[in-house]
Every structure is written in C-alpha cells, then in structure tokens.
C-alpha cells in the first residue's frame, strides 16, 4: 500500500466514524403499524394470498401491480405510492 492509498484509507475510516457518531447510519424505528397495500406488488413478490382468493401464498403474483396482490408497508406509506390502495392496517409485532 503506497502513501496515497494509506491516506485515502484513513480518511475513509475517519468519515465513517463521524457518520456513525452522528447517527447517519442509524436503523429506523420499528413501525407501530403496517398496512396491507394492494396494487403495488411486483410479480412473484406479493406478501401473502390474493385479495380475490385466486391463490393463498406469498410469491405467487403473476403480474406487476395487480389490484388483487399486496405487500405490507409502514402505516401511512401506501397512499404515497402511485397505485397503492390501503386494504387493512395491522399492528406490528412487539
């Protein structure tokens, strides 16, 4: 490792240390509630059974953004997503 590489490594570690000390990499708080948000799930990425009962398991959505497929999002997030429709709110696990 040459001097330039050593200086760059020290600078990177110093920056990382300052970011961590300032909370820049802090994990967000656990949401208090989740929303069942329909109309935004990608094919194969739904969280559970279809709203119309066409299947009963996660990962079985056939098309993107179907009105019958849903995913859980933090409460208050669904309506901010284009095409998102809140179907039910569920308390988060403690």
C-alpha positions as CSV (number, residue, x, y, z in Angstrom):
1,X,0.0,0.0,0.0
2,X,1.5,3.3,-1.0
3,X,1.2,6.6,0.9
4,X,-1.7,7.9,-1.2
5,X,-3.7,4.7,-0.5
6,X,-2.9,4.9,3.2
7,X,-4.1,8.5,3.4
8,X,-7.3,7.6,1.5
9,X,-8.0,4.6,3.8
10,X,-7.5,6.8,6.9
11,X,-9.8,9.5,5.5
12,X,-12.5,7.0,4.7
13,X,-12.4,5.4,8.1
14,X,-12.5,8.9,9.8
15,X,-15.5,9.8,7.7
16,X,-17.3,6.6,8.5
17,X,-16.6,7.1,12.2
18,X,-18.0,10.6,12.1
19,X,-21.1,9.4,10.3
20,X,-21.7,6.6,12.8
21,X,-21.2,9.1,15.7
22,X,-23.8,11.4,14.2
23,X,-26.3,8.6,13.7
24,X,-26.2,8.8,9.9
25,X,-26.4,5.0,9.7
26,X,-28.9,4.5,12.5
27,X,-31.6,1.9,11.9
28,X,-35.1,3.5,11.7
29,X,-37.6,2.8,14.4
30,X,-39.8,-0.3,14.1
31,X,-43.2,0.9,12.7
32,X,-46.1,0.7,15.2
33,X,-48.4,-0.5,12.4
34,X,-48.2,-2.0,8.9
35,X,-50.6,-1.5,6.1
36,X,-51.7,-4.1,3.6
37,X,-51.1,-2.2,0.4
38,X,-52.6,-3.5,-2.8
39,X,-51.8,-2.6,-6.3
40,X,-48.0,-2.2,-5.9
41,X,-46.7,-5.8,-5.7
42,X,-44.3,-7.0,-8.4
43,X,-44.9,-10.4,-10.0
44,X,-43.7,-13.1,-7.6
45,X,-43.1,-10.6,-4.8
46,X,-46.5,-10.4,-3.0
47,X,-46.6,-11.0,0.7
48,X,-49.5,-13.4,1.0
49,X,-52.7,-14.7,-0.6
50,X,-54.5,-12.7,-3.3
51,X,-57.4,-10.5,-2.1
52,X,-59.8,-12.2,-4.6
53,X,-58.8,-15.7,-3.3
54,X,-57.2,-16.8,-6.5
55,X,-54.2,-18.1,-4.5
56,X,-53.3,-18.3,-0.8
57,X,-49.5,-17.9,-0.7
58,X,-46.7,-15.4,-0.9
59,X,-44.7,-15.1,-4.1
60,X,-47.5,-16.2,-6.4
61,X,-48.4,-12.9,-8.1
62,X,-48.4,-13.4,-11.8
63,X,-48.3,-9.8,-13.0
64,X,-46.9,-6.5,-11.6
65,X,-49.3,-4.1,-9.8
66,X,-52.4,-6.3,-9.8
67,X,-55.3,-4.9,-7.7
68,X,-55.6,-8.3,-6.0
69,X,-52.0,-8.6,-4.9
70,X,-50.5,-6.8,-1.9
71,X,-47.4,-6.2,0.3
72,X,-47.1,-4.9,3.8
73,X,-45.7,-1.3,4.1
74,X,-45.3,1.1,7.1
75,X,-48.6,2.7,8.0
76,X,-49.0,5.9,6.2
77,X,-46.8,4.8,3.2
78,X,-49.2,3.1,0.9
79,X,-51.2,6.1,-0.3
80,X,-47.9,7.9,-1.1
81,X,-47.0,5.2,-3.6
82,X,-48.6,5.5,-7.1
83,X,-51.3,2.9,-7.4
84,X,-51.2,1.9,-3.7
85,X,-54.5,1.3,-2.0
86,X,-54.8,0.5,1.7
87,X,-56.7,-2.7,2.4
88,X,-56.1,-3.2,6.1
89,X,-53.9,-1.9,9.0
90,X,-52.1,-4.4,11.2
91,X,-50.2,-3.8,14.5
92,X,-46.5,-4.6,14.2
93,X,-45.1,-7.4,16.4
94,X,-43.5,-6.1,19.6
